[in-house]
Amino acid sequence: MRIAVARLWFEGNRFAPGLTDRACFARREWLQGQAALDRFRDTATELAAVAALQQARPEWDIQVLRCASAEPGPPIDDAVFETWLREVLEGLSRLQPDGVYLSLHGAAITAHCENPDLTLVQRVRAQIGANTPLVASFDLHGNLHPQMVQLLDFATVYRCYPHTDMRETAERALVVLCQRLAGRGRPVGCLLPLGQMVPSFNMRTAQGPMAEVQALARSIESEADNGVFDVGVFGGFPYADTPDTGASVMAWAWPAQASKKAAARAGKMTHLRAAQTVLHALRERLPRFEPQLCSPDEGIARALSSPDGLVAVTDPGDNPASGGVADTPALFAQLLRLRRTQGHAVHRLPAGSLWFAFFADPALVARARTAGVGAVMSVQLGAQRDTRFGPPVSAQAQVVRLTEGRFINDGPMERGTPVDAGGSVVLDIEGIQVIVTQAVVFANDPAFFTLHGLVFEQTRLLCVKAKNHFRGAFESRCVAIIDVDCPGPAAADLNSLPFRHRPPPPPSPAA
């Protein structure tokens, strides 16, 4: 068997400034061939599942075409997407594979294309023909068009948020691909849109409304003799701001068990009824997805009233995992103001126990590297790329640490994968240790902080541009995590952003 693999994993934020260019992909993932599998082997990622299949099936010819991913951010430069698509289509034409696996996100956007995920699946299907098995895996925050289930033989979705199950999701897709290659009939699927954007803040799957919806999906899959074998829940990604943006439910059944009449006679649930059931449960819980965040001042006060230990205050409005660019100044401005307030709890924190993560400012990192450790310089923090969310903060800073910006994730999400922040610096600003990087990366992994000299046992307050993924590694490390409401390209209040495809107002609590 000859299997072709390709990957485009990107989540686009229409409100973030600039474009996601080829350099952004090069920093995270722009690979092909065996090098792609070798890099991600034994990690918590989709390509690790492909590497495991290669090891389990040495007689198969598994060919890895272009694999690309970048941190969530502004729309992809159209030229980058066109290059990816051309390389993949040319590779499929050359290989003539027996089956294809696509590792996708589902919420990509480019400067001029609102649904490149759908475009690429259409083009891949046209290239390989109607009879070649084609499967895919998607992020829980994908914005899928219902046509996807007609184009794909099967698709499956992350079930965990934070996304600690990337590898397991790919494994499910590859199992079905193997079954199709062994001669089993094509599954029957459906995708039902909710017709509404859902804020992602309360989508964590450990508890809350999304946990309940996921539990219902798993119970349907586990029913004895049930023809439905996979039910995927998409929360959607509002900040993509496209006509397809929003939550949806996808369900699959094997063809012999998908007939409505046969299912009715046997008392079984069809894939359509399964999707309808889960979609209804999602709709019922919509009011509980609405975030209720406090102000930065209130959040910091609540954090420091917690028991002794590490406390974190997160700013989801500029969360890089939601397409933020680590540039908004609001949380840091408030933190610095409180640090200057005599008698305030923040003012009393000892040196080294107060950290801010982070700003992405390549020019400032270059200046600090030229000046060297110990140098004192005037700085402007934040609002270097976009002034819509507040003016820059002026301060005097001392350079206390320089790094090459490279580390290996050791938390539960994407464990074992290398990260390149492009060089970084730690500045001391009136007793606040401020991390500044050249590139936008996730500040979700403990290795990011230890790289910069943060000692968790000696840190009392950590203010960080992050949201739910941060909790994957830090829920057990922190005595409290407080989320605050700040302006930014990924603001929790969707009504604060200039949507072109404006979401309908959230339902009232009485609905």
N, C-alpha and C positions, 0 to 999 in steps of 0.2 A: 504494500500500500504506500502511496505517496501522499503525504499530508502537507498542506501549505498553511502557514501561520502568519498573521499580520496583526498589528496592534496600533491603535490610535486612541490614547487615553488623555482626554482633555476636557475640562469644565470651563465654559466661557462666561465671563461677567461683562455684560454690555455697558455697565456703568464705570468700569475701571478704565483709567486713562491709557492710551497708547495701543500697541499691538503686541501679540505674542509672536516673536520672530524665531528664526532658525536657531539663534544663540540660546534662547530659552529652552528649546528642545535638546540642544546639544549638552546643556548642563545636566539635564535629568536623564534623557534617554533618546538616542537617535542611533539605533543599532540594527544589524541584520546578521543572518547566518548564525554559525555556532557561537560567535561572540555574545550574542544576545542571551542565549541559554546559559552559557558559562557565567555570565555576570549575575544572573538572578537565580541560579541553581540553589536549592535549599533555603530560599527566602520565603517570606509570607506574601507572595505575589503570583499573578497569573502565569508568568513565564516559568516559574518554578514547577507548576503543574505540567507544563509542556515538556520540561526537562525530565521530569519523572516518567512521563509517557515514553519519551525517547529511550530511557533506560529500561523500561519494562518491555518495550517492543523493539529490540535492536534490529529486527528484520525489516522494519518499516523505514521508509525514507521520509524523514520529517524535515522540511525545508522552511526556514524562518525568513520571511520577507521583511520589509521595513517595519520596525517596531519603534514607535515614537510616543513619548509622553512629556508633558511639561506641567509645571505647577499651574493650578487654576489661575486665571487672569483675564486680561482683555482679549478681544477676539483674535483668532489666529490670522496672521498675514496670509492672504489668499495664495500667494506664491508657494508658501510652505505646504499648504494643503494640496495644492495641485502637484507639487513634487512627490509628496507621499502617495497620492492616488496613482500617478503615472508609474512610479516604481512598482507598486503592488500589482497593477493590471499587467504591466510588462512581465513581471515574475510569474503571474498565473498563466499568461499566454505561453510562456516558455516551458513551465513545469507540467501543465495539463494534469493537475492533481486529482486524486480520487476523492478527496474531502478537504474542507477548509474550515479553520477555526479563526475567528476574529475576536480579539480582546479590545472592547470598546468601552467608552464611558456612557455616551448617550446624551450628553449636554454640551457637546462641542458647538461652537459658532465660529465663523470666520468674518472678516470685514464685510463681505457681501453675500454670504450664504448662511441662512438661518438654521439649516439642518444638515450639516455635512455628514453626520452619521448615516442618515437615510440615503443621501446621495451616494456615499461610498458603498453601502450595501446593495443599492440598485445596480451600480456599475459592476461590482463583483459578481452579482448573480447573472448579469448579462454576459459577463466574460466566461464564466464556468458552465453556464447552461442550467436548465431547469432540473436536471437529474443528479447533479453532483451535490452530495450533502454539504450544507453550509450551516454552521452553528456559531453562536456568539455568547459572550458574557458581557454584562452591563453593571454599572454603578447603581446603587439604590437611588441616586439623585438624577438619573437619566430622564430626559424629556422625550418620550418615544411617540412616533407617529404610528397609528394602528396598522399601517401597511407593512411594518416590520415583520409581523408574524406570517404574512403571506410570502415574504422574500426569504425568510430563514426556515431551515428545518427545525430549529430549536434555539431558544435563548433562555438564559437564566440570570438571576440578579443577586447582588450582594444582599445578605440577610442581616448583617450587623452594621451598626453605626454607633461608635467608630468602626471603620471598615477593616476589621481584623480577619475577614474571611475571603479575601481576594483569591487565594489559592484554592480554597474549597469550592468557590463559585466556578472557577475555570475547570476544576475536576468534574463537576456535574456536566458541564458542556461537553467535555471530552468523552465522558462515558457514553452520552447519547450519540456522539459522532462515531464512536467505535461500534455501537449497536447498529447504526445505519449502515456502516461499512460491512457489517456482518450479515446484512440482508434484512434487518427488521424494517417494517414500514415506517413511513414518515409520520411523526406525531402531528396532531391537530391542535392548533393554538388560537387564542384570541387575546386581544388587548383592549381593555375598556378604559377610556379616559374619564377622570373625575370631572373635568371641565372647570377646574379651579386651581389656582396656585396655592400651595400650602407652605407657610413659613417652615424652614428646616430646623429652627432652633430646638423645638421639642420633639424631634424625630429620633432621639436616642432609643436604642432597642433593648437596653437593659431594664427599662421601666417606662411607664407612661403609655400614651395612646398607641404609639407605633409598636411597642412591645406586645400589646394586646392584639393588634392587627396581625402581626407576624405569628403570634401563637395560634390564631385562628387559621392562618394559611397552612401552618405545619400540621394542625389537627386534620384538615381536609386531606392533605397528602397521606397521612398515616391511617386513614380509615381502611378497614379490611376490605379487600376486593374492590377498592375504589379505582376507577379508571384514570383519575387525575393524579399525575405524578409530580407536577411542579407548579407552584403558585408563587409568582413574583410580585412584590409590591414596590412600585416606584413612588417615592415621595416627590420627585421632580426637583428642579433647581430654578427657583424664580428669577434669579439675577441674569439668566440667559436672555430673558425678555423676547421670546419668539412665539409665533402662533401655536406651537406644539407644547409650550411650557406648561407643566402642571403634573399633578399626581395621576397615577393610573395603576391598573392591576392586569397582570398577564397570567394566563393559565394554559397548561398543556396536558393532553391525554394521548395515549396510544390509539391508533385508528380503529382497531377492533372494539375498543371500549368507548368510543366517542359518540356513537349513535344515540340520539335522544330517545328513540323508541326502545332500543335495547336497554338503555340505562333506566328508563322508567319501569320497564318490566322487572329489572333486577333490583330496583330501589337504589340505584347508584347515582352519584352526582356527575353531571357532565362538566367539561372544562368551562363552558359558558356560564353555567349556574354557579360554579365555584368562583369565577371571577366576579360575578354579580354579588355573591354573598360577601366576599371580602371587600368589594368596593362600597357596599352598603355600610359595612362596619367602619370603614375609613371615613365615610361621609358623616356618620353619626358622631364621630369623635372630633370633627373639625374645630369646634371651639376650644378644645384642649390643646391644640397645636399652636394657638396664639401665644406669643411670648409676653411675659410681664417682667420687664427689666427695670432696674433702679438706676439712678444717676451715678456718675463716677464718685462723687463725694459720699453718697450714701453707701455705695458698694465698698469703698475703701474702709469706711467706718465700720460696716458690718464685718468685713474681713478681720480687722484688727481687734474686734470684740470677741473673736473666736478664741478657743483655748490655744495655749502656746503650741507652736509648731509652724510649719510652712502653710501659708494661705496664698491663694492666687485670685487675682482679679482679671477677668478676661474681657477683651474688647472684640465682640463678634463683628462689629461694623467694618473692621479692616482686617478680618481674618484671611490670611493667604489661602487657606483651604477652601474659601468661598470666593476667591478671585480678588481679594484685597491685595494692595501692592505695598503694604507696610510703610505708609506715607502720611496717614492722617495724624494730626497733632493733639486731638482733644484730650485723650486720657493722660498723655504725658504732661500737658499743660496744667491739668488739674492736680496731678501728682506733685509737680514742682511747686505749685502754689501752696499746697498743704505742707510740703517740706519746709517752706519758708515761713510758715505760720507758727510763731512761738507758742509752745505748750501743746500743740496738736500731737496726736499719737504718731503721725508720720514723722514729725520733726524730732521726736524722741527716739526713733529707731537708731540703733548703733550702726556705725559705718560697716559696709559689707553685707548688711542684712536686708537691703532694699534694692530690687532689681527691676529694670524695665526692658522688655523684649518685644519688639525691636523696631528699628528703622532700617529700610533698605535705601542706601544712599552711596552709590559708588564713588562720587566725587569726594564725599567726606571721608570715606575709607582711604582713598588715595592720599588725601591731605594728612591724615593721621599717620599713615605709614611713612610718609616723607618726614614728618615732624619727629616721629620716634616716641618710644615709651618715656613717660615723664614730662613730655611737652604739654604746655597749656596753650589753648587756642580758643578764639571766639567761634561759635558754631550756630547754625540755623537748623533746627530739627523739625522735620515734617514739612508737608506742603511744598516739596521740591518738584513733584510731578503734577500736582493738582491742588489748587487753592479753594476748591468748592467746599471743602469740609473743615476749613479753618486756616488761619495764618500760621506761618512757621513760628517756632519758639526760639528766642535768642537766649544764649547762655554762654558761660565760660566752662570749658571742659578740659580735663587732664586725661591724656592717653595712658591707660594702665595695662592694656594687653593687646597684642596683635596675634592673629591666627591666619592660617591659610584657608580657613572656612570649610574644611573637609572633615566628615565624620561618617560613621556607620550607624544606622538606626539600630537601637537595641530595645525599643519598646515593642508592644504587641502589634502595632500597625506598620506594615512594610519592614518587618524585622529583617536585618541583615543587608538592607539595600544601602548603597553609598549615596551620600548627599554632598553637593558642592555649592556652598554659599558664595563662592568667588572671592574669598578673602573677607576678613571681618576685624572689628576693633571693639574693645570695651572702653568706654569713656566714663570717668567719674565726674558727675555734675551735681555739685552740692550734696555729696553723699549718696546719690543715686547711681548705681552701676547700670549704664545704658549700653546695650548691644547694638551695633550698627554693622550691617552686612552689605556686600556689593550686590548680591542677587536676592530676589524674593524666594524664600524657602518656607517650609512649615516650621513653626516653633512648637512642635508637639511632642518631640522625642527627648528623653533625658540626655541623650548624647549631645544634642545641640547646646544644652546649658553647661554640661561639664566641659565641653570644648572651650567655653569662655571663662572657665574658672569658678563657676557658681558651685558652691557647696550646699547641698540641700539642707543638711543639718544645721547650717549656720545662717540660713536665709529665713526671714520672717515674712516678707511681703514680696510677691512676684506679680508684676503687672505685665500682661502678655496679650499680643494680638492673636487671638485664637478663639475657638468655640468648642464644639463637641469632640473633635478628634483629640484635643488636648486631654480630655478626661480619660482616654484609653490608657495612658501611662501614668496619669497624675491623680486619678481618683483615690488611689490607695496611698499616695505620698502626701497629700494635702489634708489638713484638718478641715478646710473649707475651700470651696471654689465659688466665687461670686461673679456673675455675668452682669455687665453694665451696658447701658444704652448710650452709644456715641455715634455721631454721624460718620458715614463712610459708604463706600460702594457696595458693601454687603450689609447695610443697616438692617436690624431686626424688624423695624417698622417699614413694611413694604410700601406704605403710602407716602413715605418720605422721598421716594425715588421717582424719577420721571419716566415711568414705563410708557413705551409705545403700545404695548399690548397689555394695558392696565388690568390687573386682577380685579375680580369683583370684590366688593366689601366682605369682610369675614362675617359669618353668621353670628347672630346675637346669642348670648348664653342660653336664652330661652328657646332657641330654634331646635 
